[in-house]
């Protein structure tokens, strides 16, 4: 019930909105926790993929070297078969590049999601502060720290992407060309091996 004598529109409205503001702030914190948990899981997945990539790199490199060594020492194998295995070896090398591009793409997606989350959190905090007039200084401090860390991470990532793009521009390649090249070389390799086995050329 409103006390008419001591009626203060601004203060009474603030008191009326306070429980809703506290609920909104609690929901905001829950949302931030969910976002952080999801991003953390994606970073863990990226780290696992990076470790798998290293293992695959070692395996593919070992397999490719073994193929070339075996072909060099075996004179009974036809030229077509040798060329076929050479194409398979190059296809494996492009496979490594394709896996690398996949990791970089995943890293870029995480970066975009983090940027989107920070923007939404900033907008939400501004709304909570202006509409409900809540003390959100702890949340603002955490957000400021997150933005600072994100800025450093983005700078390092941009440098990395710039270096990768320089290499790709130099050799006139992109992720799609690498993927297509891998498939084409693999198919050519299989065809040449089959022809070599049947024709003995």
Backbone as CSV, one residue per row, in Angstrom:
resi,resn,N_x,N_y,N_z,CA_x,CA_y,CA_z,C_x,C_y,C_z
1,UNK,0.841,-1.199,0.000,0.000,0.000,0.000,0.875,1.248,0.000
2,UNK,0.527,2.226,-0.855,1.338,3.430,-0.997,1.000,4.434,0.092
3,UNK,2.023,4.958,0.730,1.869,6.014,1.735,1.771,7.349,0.996
4,UNK,0.535,7.932,0.943,0.297,9.156,0.170,1.140,10.313,0.679
5,UNK,1.276,10.426,2.004,2.018,11.556,2.588,3.489,11.530,2.191
6,UNK,4.062,10.346,2.207,5.495,10.213,1.897,5.725,9.671,0.479
7,UNK,4.753,9.922,-0.384,4.847,9.375,-1.749,5.987,10.033,-2.529
8,UNK,6.883,9.176,-3.023,8.015,9.639,-3.840,8.047,8.758,-5.090
9,UNK,7.565,9.278,-6.225,7.433,8.435,-7.431,8.715,7.704,-7.814
10,UNK,9.836,8.448,-7.836,11.105,7.840,-8.254,11.547,6.735,-7.317
11,UNK,11.527,7.033,-6.018,11.998,6.057,-5.027,11.058,4.859,-4.940
12,UNK,9.733,5.136,-4.953,8.762,4.044,-4.860,8.844,3.119,-6.078
13,UNK,9.049,3.721,-7.249,9.195,2.906,-8.462,10.447,2.044,-8.382
14,UNK,11.515,2.643,-7.851,12.778,1.900,-7.705,12.607,0.719,-6.762
15,UNK,11.880,0.950,-5.646,11.638,-0.129,-4.683,10.746,-1.215,-5.289
16,UNK,9.775,-0.763,-6.097,8.866,-1.709,-6.735,9.606,-2.608,-7.731
17,UNK,10.550,-2.007,-8.462,11.284,-2.750,-9.490,12.445,-3.573,-8.935
18,UNK,12.842,-3.280,-7.697,14.033,-3.920,-7.124,14.000,-5.448,-7.193
19,UNK,12.911,-6.121,-6.753,12.895,-7.596,-6.825,13.048,-8.123,-8.256
20,UNK,12.418,-7.404,-9.212,12.523,-7.821,-10.610,13.950,-7.628,-11.130
21,UNK,14.563,-6.533,-10.671,15.950,-6.269,-11.064,16.897,-7.323,-10.526
22,UNK,16.689,-7.714,-9.270,17.540,-8.739,-8.662,17.368,-10.081,-9.374
23,UNK,16.111,-10.368,-9.770,15.851,-11.606,-10.528,16.537,-11.538,-11.897
24,UNK,16.451,-10.373,-12.539,17.091,-10.204,-13.853,18.608,-10.328,-13.742
25,UNK,19.179,-9.783,-12.658,20.628,-9.874,-12.442,21.043,-11.321,-12.193
26,UNK,20.207,-12.042,-11.438,20.484,-13.460,-11.178,20.436,-14.265,-12.482
27,UNK,19.446,-13.962,-13.328,19.342,-14.632,-14.635,20.551,-14.306,-15.507
28,UNK,21.002,-13.050,-15.417,22.174,-12.627,-16.188,23.407,-13.427,-15.766
29,UNK,23.590,-13.582,-14.461,24.746,-14.339,-13.957,24.678,-15.800,-14.402
30,UNK,23.465,-16.368,-14.369,23.297,-17.759,-14.819,23.644,-17.898,-16.301
31,UNK,23.197,-16.899,-17.081,23.475,-16.913,-18.528,24.974,-16.810,-18.789
32,UNK,25.667,-15.935,-18.055,27.118,-15.784,-18.210,27.824,-17.090,-17.858
33,UNK,27.363,-17.734,-16.785,27.949,-19.016,-16.370,27.777,-20.071,-17.463
34,UNK,26.580,-20.112,-18.056,26.322,-21.066,-19.147,27.215,-20.780,-20.356
35,UNK,27.350,-19.480,-20.686,28.199,-19.094,-21.824,29.652,-19.509,-21.594
36,UNK,30.137,-19.235,-20.378,31.523,-19.580,-20.048,31.745,-21.090,-20.090
37,UNK,30.755,-21.827,-19.595,30.857,-23.292,-19.593,30.898,-23.824,-21.027
38,UNK,30.038,-23.254,-21.887,29.996,-23.700,-23.283,31.301,-23.376,-24.007
39,UNK,31.815,-22.157,-23.792,33.076,-21.753,-24.421,34.225,-22.609,-23.906
40,UNK,34.200,-22.907,-22.603,35.239,-23.748,-22.008,35.239,-25.135,-22.644
41,UNK,34.040,-25.689,-22.861,33.930,-27.009,-23.499,34.460,-26.971,-24.930
42,UNK,34.190,-25.869,-25.626,34.669,-25.744,-27.011,36.189,-25.619,-27.058
43,UNK,36.757,-24.902,-26.077,38.220,-24.792,-26.011,38.850,-26.146,-25.682
44,UNK,38.200,-26.908,-24.795,38.697,-28.253,-24.473,38.659,-29.144,-25.713
45,UNK,37.565,-29.029,-26.464,37.427,-29.807,-27.699,38.499,-29.413,-28.709
46,UNK,38.779,-28.099,-28.794,39.814,-27.611,-29.713,41.187,-28.128,-29.305
47,UNK,41.448,-28.132,-27.998,42.725,-28.639,-27.495,42.880,-30.125,-27.810
48,UNK,41.793,-30.866,-27.640,41.820,-32.302,-27.944,42.058,-32.525,-29.438
49,UNK,41.388,-31.712,-30.267,41.579,-31.817,-31.721,43.014,-31.477,-32.112
50,UNK,43.606,-30.500,-31.412,44.998,-30.115,-31.692,45.953,-31.257,-31.367
51,UNK,45.688,-31.937,-30.238,46.522,-33.083,-29.858,46.355,-34.225,-30.871
52,UNK,45.111,-34.454,-31.300,44.859,-35.489,-32.313,45.536,-35.135,-33.634
53,UNK,45.532,-33.833,-33.950,46.171,-33.373,-35.186,47.663,-33.690,-35.169
54,UNK,48.305,-33.471,-34.023,49.743,-33.774,-33.913,49.997,-35.265,-34.130
55,UNK,49.150,-36.097,-33.523,49.300,-37.549,-33.694,49.069,-37.962,-35.148
56,UNK,48.042,-37.364,-35.765,47.757,-37.670,-37.172,48.884,-37.191,-38.076
57,UNK,49.462,-36.046,-37.712,50.576,-35.501,-38.490,51.760,-36.462,-38.479
58,UNK,52.072,-36.988,-37.288,53.179,-37.943,-37.161,52.884,-39.218,-37.952
59,UNK,51.644,-39.709,-37.826,51.242,-40.935,-38.531,51.296,-40.761,-40.045
60,UNK,50.726,-39.647,-40.529,50.700,-39.387,-41.976,52.106,-39.181,-42.519
61,UNK,52.915,-38.420,-41.765,54.298,-38.178,-42.203,55.066,-39.497,-42.288
62,UNK,54.899,-40.347,-41.259,55.573,-41.646,-41.259,55.110,-42.520,-42.406
63,UNK,53.786,-42.527,-42.657,53.245,-43.327,-43.753,53.721,-42.848,-45.114
64,UNK,53.755,-41.524,-45.290,54.200,-40.951,-46.571,55.665,-41.274,-46.839
65,UNK,56.495,-41.106,-45.809,57.933,-41.410,-45.955,58.135,-42.889,-46.268
66,UNK,57.367,-43.750,-45.581,57.480,-45.199,-45.818,57.131,-45.562,-47.257
67,UNK,56.077,-44.906,-47.787,55.669,-45.174,-49.177,56.787,-44.820,-50.143
68,UNK,57.352,-43.614,-49.981,58.402,-43.171,-50.896,59.666,-44.023,-50.776
69,UNK,60.025,-44.407,-49.560,61.212,-45.249,-49.358,60.999,-46.615,-50.005
70,UNK,59.797,-47.179,-49.801,59.493,-48.497,-50.373,59.509,-48.458,-51.895
71,UNK,58.995,-47.380,-52.460,58.961,-47.265,-53.920,60.347,-47.084,-54.516
72,UNK,61.188,-46.344,-53.817,62.545,-46.106,-54.321,63.360,-47.398,-54.375
73,UNK,63.110,-48.287,-53.420,63.920,-49.503,-53.342,63.347,-50.683,-54.093
74,UNK,62.161,-50.529,-54.662,61.513,-51.649,-55.351,61.433,-51.355,-56.849
75,UNK,62.231,-52.083,-57.640,62.289,-51.830,-59.085,61.270,-52.663,-59.861
76,UNK,60.583,-53.604,-59.176,59.607,-54.455,-59.858,58.254,-53.760,-60.026
77,UNK,58.052,-52.691,-59.281,56.775,-51.974,-59.356,56.755,-51.103,-60.609
78,UNK,55.629,-51.104,-61.305,55.514,-50.338,-62.551,55.536,-48.837,-62.275
79,UNK,55.840,-48.081,-63.312,55.915,-46.620,-63.198,54.559,-46.023,-62.827
80,UNK,53.496,-46.565,-63.436,52.152,-46.064,-63.124,51.812,-46.265,-61.647
81,UNK,52.181,-47.438,-61.131,51.926,-47.724,-59.713,52.707,-46.776,-58.819
82,UNK,53.963,-46.527,-59.194,54.779,-45.586,-58.420,54.163,-44.187,-58.424
83,UNK,53.717,-43.768,-59.620,53.074,-42.451,-59.720,51.785,-42.407,-58.896
84,UNK,51.061,-43.542,-58.900,49.831,-43.629,-58.110,50.099,-43.470,-56.631
85,UNK,51.124,-44.173,-56.135,51.477,-44.048,-54.722,52.003,-42.648,-54.401
86,UNK,52.699,-42.043,-55.373,53.182,-40.669,-55.180,51.998,-39.711,-55.026
87,UNK,50.957,-39.920,-55.835,49.744,-39.093,-55.729,49.059,-39.293,-54.379
88,UNK,49.033,-40.549,-53.918,48.454,-40.826,-52.599,49.247,-40.130,-51.501
89,UNK,50.580,-40.144,-51.638,51.430,-39.464,-50.662,51.157,-37.971,-50.615
90,UNK,51.023,-37.355,-51.806,50.721,-35.918,-51.863,49.317,-35.630,-51.329
91,UNK,48.405,-36.584,-51.567,47.048,-36.442,-51.039,47.057,-36.449,-49.512
92,UNK,47.911,-37.310,-48.937,48.047,-37.349,-47.478,48.596,-36.034,-46.941
93,UNK,49.564,-35.462,-47.662,50.147,-34.181,-47.243,49.080,-33.084,-47.257
94,UNK,48.269,-33.068,-48.328,47.174,-32.094,-48.391,46.123,-32.378,-47.316
95,UNK,46.010,-33.661,-46.937,45.102,-34.023,-45.848,45.505,-33.371,-44.542
96,UNK,46.808,-33.295,-44.314,47.325,-32.611,-43.119,46.931,-31.137,-43.157
97,UNK,47.108,-30.522,-44.335,46.744,-29.106,-44.491,45.250,-28.901,-44.255
98,UNK,44.441,-29.848,-44.749,42.991,-29.758,-44.574,42.605,-29.841,-43.097
99,UNK,43.256,-30.741,-42.366,43.008,-30.853,-40.922,43.389,-29.565,-40.204
100,UNK,44.497,-28.970,-40.635,44.961,-27.714,-40.039,43.938,-26.603,-40.265
101,UNK,43.404,-26.532,-41.494,42.391,-25.515,-41.792,41.137,-25.731,-40.947
102,UNK,40.806,-26.998,-40.709,39.655,-27.310,-39.864,39.838,-26.774,-38.455
103,UNK,41.047,-26.932,-37.919,41.352,-26.406,-36.583,41.257,-24.888,-36.554
104,UNK,41.816,-24.242,-37.578,41.784,-22.775,-37.643,40.353,-22.262,-37.761
105,UNK,39.543,-22.975,-38.525,38.141,-22.594,-38.680,37.401,-22.696,-37.348
106,UNK,37.690,-23.761,-36.607,37.067,-23.959,-35.298,37.502,-22.869,-34.323
107,UNK,38.776,-22.516,-34.381,39.311,-21.455,-33.524,38.632,-20.114,-33.832
108,UNK,38.413,-19.851,-35.119,37.770,-18.604,-35.541,36.308,-18.562,-35.089
109,UNK,35.616,-19.711,-35.151,34.221,-19.791,-34.706,34.110,-19.492,-33.208
110,UNK,35.047,-20.019,-32.429,35.056,-19.752,-30.985,35.271,-18.268,-30.727
111,UNK,36.180,-17.668,-31.494,36.455,-16.238,-31.352,35.189,-15.414,-31.611
112,UNK,34.448,-15.763,-32.659,33.217,-15.041,-32.988,32.166,-15.208,-31.891
113,UNK,32.050,-16.425,-31.356,31.070,-16.668,-30.291,31.424,-15.882,-29.034
114,UNK,32.704,-15.828,-28.695,33.135,-15.060,-27.526,32.831,-13.577,-27.705
115,UNK,33.086,-13.055,-28.899,32.812,-11.640,-29.185,31.318,-11.347,-29.064
116,UNK,30.502,-12.256,-29.591,29.047,-12.102,-29.514,28.570,-12.135,-28.064
117,UNK,29.120,-13.061,-27.273,28.742,-13.167,-25.861,29.092,-11.901,-25.091
118,UNK,30.300,-11.379,-25.315,30.724,-10.164,-24.616,29.833,-8.978,-24.976
119,UNK,29.479,-8.860,-26.246,28.615,-7.761,-26.685,27.247,-7.858,-26.010
120,UNK,26.669,-9.062,-25.994,25.358,-9.264,-25.370,25.406,-8.996,-23.871
121,UNK,26.491,-9.419,-23.225,26.633,-9.186,-21.785,26.735,-7.696,-21.469
122,UNK,27.465,-6.978,-22.299,27.612,-5.534,-22.101,26.265,-4.831,-22.260
123,UNK,25.519,-5.215,-23.292,24.194,-4.632,-23.522,23.259,-4.930,-22.351
124,UNK,23.300,-6.171,-21.865,22.433,-6.578,-20.753,22.769,-5.806,-19.482
125,UNK,24.063,-5.626,-19.206,24.473,-4.881,-18.008,24.048,-3.419,-18.085
126,UNK,24.189,-2.819,-19.244,23.758,-1.422,-19.423,22.265,-1.284,-19.165
127,UNK,21.490,-2.250,-19.643,20.040,-2.225,-19.431,19.710,-2.374,-17.948
128,UNK,20.360,-3.327,-17.288,20.102,-3.551,-15.859,20.434,-2.312,-15.032
129,UNK,21.523,-1.664,-15.394,21.957,-0.484,-14.642,21.004,0.693,-14.851
130,UNK,20.574,0.906,-16.082,19.735,2.074,-16.385,18.277,1.864,-15.984
131,UNK,17.747,0.666,-16.223,16.326,0.430,-15.975,16.031,0.102,-14.511
132,UNK,16.844,-0.777,-13.928,16.589,-1.198,-12.550,17.426,-0.437,-11.530
133,UNK,18.391,0.337,-12.010,19.292,1.118,-11.141,19.968,0.229,-10.086
134,UNK,20.578,-0.846,-10.572,21.262,-1.790,-9.682,22.746,-1.472,-9.610
135,UNK,23.373,-1.918,-8.529,24.829,-1.800,-8.407,25.444,-3.018,-9.100
136,UNK,25.995,-2.786,-10.267,26.567,-3.893,-11.047,28.078,-3.721,-11.207
137,UNK,28.695,-2.989,-10.286,30.144,-2.734,-10.392,30.973,-4.023,-10.414
138,UNK,30.632,-5.066,-9.612,31.431,-6.310,-9.689,31.348,-6.958,-11.078
139,UNK,30.130,-6.973,-11.640,29.946,-7.566,-12.971,30.684,-6.759,-14.037
140,UNK,30.646,-5.425,-13.884,31.342,-4.561,-14.850,32.850,-4.773,-14.793
141,UNK,33.358,-4.963,-13.589,34.799,-5.189,-13.419,35.220,-6.501,-14.084
142,UNK,34.417,-7.542,-13.875,34.704,-8.846,-14.491,34.621,-8.743,-16.012
143,UNK,33.598,-8.017,-16.495,33.424,-7.846,-17.940,34.592,-7.072,-18.542
144,UNK,35.066,-6.069,-17.815,36.209,-5.273,-18.284,37.460,-6.140,-18.401
145,UNK,37.656,-7.012,-17.411,38.800,-7.930,-17.443,38.679,-8.893,-18.625
146,UNK,37.450,-9.397,-18.842,37.212,-10.327,-19.955,37.482,-9.653,-21.296
147,UNK,37.050,-8.394,-21.418,37.268,-7.650,-22.668,38.752,-7.427,-22.921
148,UNK,39.489,-7.120,-21.845,40.932,-6.892,-21.966,41.644,-8.169,-22.413
149,UNK,41.288,-9.282,-21.781,41.880,-10.579,-22.139,41.514,-10.962,-23.572
150,UNK,40.244,-10.713,-23.931,39.767,-11.037,-25.282,40.504,-10.211,-26.332
151,UNK,40.788,-8.962,-26.019,41.483,-8.081,-26.958,42.890,-8.609,-27.241
152,UNK,43.580,-9.053,-26.193,44.930,-9.617,-26.364,44.870,-10.905,-27.188
153,UNK,43.897,-11.746,-26.881,43.733,-13.015,-27.601,43.429,-12.763,-29.075
154,UNK,42.547,-11.792,-29.340,42.185,-11.463,-30.726,43.382,-10.929,-31.503
155,UNK,44.211,-10.125,-30.836,45.403,-9.571,-31.486,46.351,-10.690,-31.909
156,UNK,46.585,-11.642,-30.991,47.458,-12.786,-31.308,46.871,-13.629,-32.438
157,UNK,45.548,-13.821,-32.396,44.887,-14.640,-33.412,44.938,-13.968,-34.785
158,UNK,44.773,-12.649,-34.803,44.843,-11.908,-36.072,46.239,-12.002,-36.683
159,UNK,47.267,-11.910,-35.833,48.649,-12.056,-36.321,48.851,-13.439,-36.927
160,UNK,48.326,-14.449,-36.245,48.445,-15.841,-36.715,47.744,-16.011,-38.066
161,UNK,46.517,-15.483,-38.159,45.754,-15.599,-39.398,46.419,-14.831,-40.535
162,UNK,47.018,-13.694,-40.207,47.706,-12.892,-41.220,48.900,-13.660,-41.791
163,UNK,49.655,-14.328,-40.903,50.808,-15.116,-41.353,50.363,-16.281,-42.234
164,UNK,49.273,-16.950,-41.821,48.746,-18.074,-42.611,48.285,-17.591,-43.983
165,UNK,47.578,-16.452,-44.011,47.088,-15.902,-45.282,48.235,-15.514,-46.209
166,UNK,49.332,-15.020,-45.642,50.505,-14.667,-46.454,51.048,-15.902,-47.166
167,UNK,51.141,-17.002,-46.419,51.645,-18.258,-46.998,50.700,-18.757,-48.087
168,UNK,49.391,-18.717,-47.799,48.398,-19.200,-48.763,48.380,-18.345,-50.024
169,UNK,48.496,-17.031,-49.840,48.532,-16.136,-51.008,49.790,-16.372,-51.843
170,UNK,50.890,-16.687,-51.158,52.155,-16.922,-51.862,52.069,-18.163,-52.745
171,UNK,51.415,-19.205,-52.226,51.312,-20.454,-53.003,49.969,-20.557,-53.745
172,UNK,49.188,-19.471,-53.681,47.905,-19.388,-54.404,46.964,-20.534,-54.026
173,UNK,46.793,-20.732,-52.734,45.902,-21.793,-52.254,44.912,-21.239,-51.237
174,UNK,43.797,-21.934,-51.095,42.875,-21.672,-50.000,42.350,-23.016,-49.499
175,UNK,41.547,-22.980,-48.457,41.083,-24.225,-47.832,40.305,-25.106,-48.807
176,UNK,39.476,-24.481,-49.652,38.672,-25.253,-50.596,39.540,-25.916,-51.654
177,UNK,40.552,-25.184,-52.138,41.467,-25.746,-53.142,42.252,-26.917,-52.566
178,UNK,42.652,-26.792,-51.304,43.385,-27.880,-50.645,42.507,-29.120,-50.544
179,UNK,41.250,-28.911,-50.137,40.324,-30.037,-49.995,40.053,-30.700,-51.345
180,UNK,39.831,-29.875,-52.372,39.596,-30.414,-53.720,40.835,-31.138,-54.254
181,UNK,42.009,-30.532,-54.012,43.266,-31.136,-54.461,43.514,-32.478,-53.807
182,UNK,43.182,-32.568,-52.521,43.357,-33.829,-51.794,42.511,-34.934,-52.425
183,UNK,41.255,-34.616,-52.718,40.341,-35.599,-53.310,40.793,-36.004,-54.717
184,UNK,41.182,-35.012,-55.518,41.613,-35.286,-56.903,42.859,-36.171,-56.928
185,UNK,43.854,-35.815,-56.093,45.093,-36.606,-56.048,44.833,-38.029,-55.559
186,UNK,43.923,-38.163,-54.596,43.586,-39.491,-54.083,42.967,-40.349,-55.189
187,UNK,42.010,-39.767,-55.925,41.346,-40.511,-57.003,42.332,-40.866,-58.119
188,UNK,43.181,-39.897,-58.494,44.192,-40.161,-59.534,45.147,-41.262,-59.078
189,UNK,45.544,-41.195,-57.800,46.451,-42.198,-57.246,45.878,-43.598,-57.330
190,UNK,44.612,-43.751,-56.938,43.949,-45.061,-56.986,43.871,-45.573,-58.425
191,UNK,43.476,-44.683,-59.340,43.358,-45.073,-60.758,44.707,-45.525,-61.319
192,UNK,45.767,-44.763,-61.020,47.104,-45.104,-61.527,47.606,-46.425,-60.947
193,UNK,47.337,-46.651,-59.674,47.768,-47.910,-59.044,47.065,-49.098,-59.699
194,UNK,45.760,-48.968,-59.906,44.989,-50.050,-60.545,45.488,-50.302,-61.969
195,UNK,45.682,-49.208,-62.728,46.189,-49.349,-64.099,47.583,-49.969,-64.116
196,UNK,48.413,-49.551,-63.174,49.772,-50.086,-63.093,49.794,-51.570,-62.797
197,UNK,48.876,-52.019,-61.928,48.811,-53.441,-61.581,48.336,-54.288,-62.759
198,UNK,47.409,-53.739,-63.536,46.861,-54.506,-64.668,47.728,-54.410,-65.915
199,UNK,48.260,-53.215,-66.173,49.018,-53.013,-67.416,50.503,-53.304,-67.265
200,UNK,50.998,-53.241,-66.014,52.420,-53.459,-65.744,53.304,-52.494,-66.536
201,UNK,52.847,-51.241,-66.627,53.608,-50.240,-67.383,54.471,-49.431,-66.435
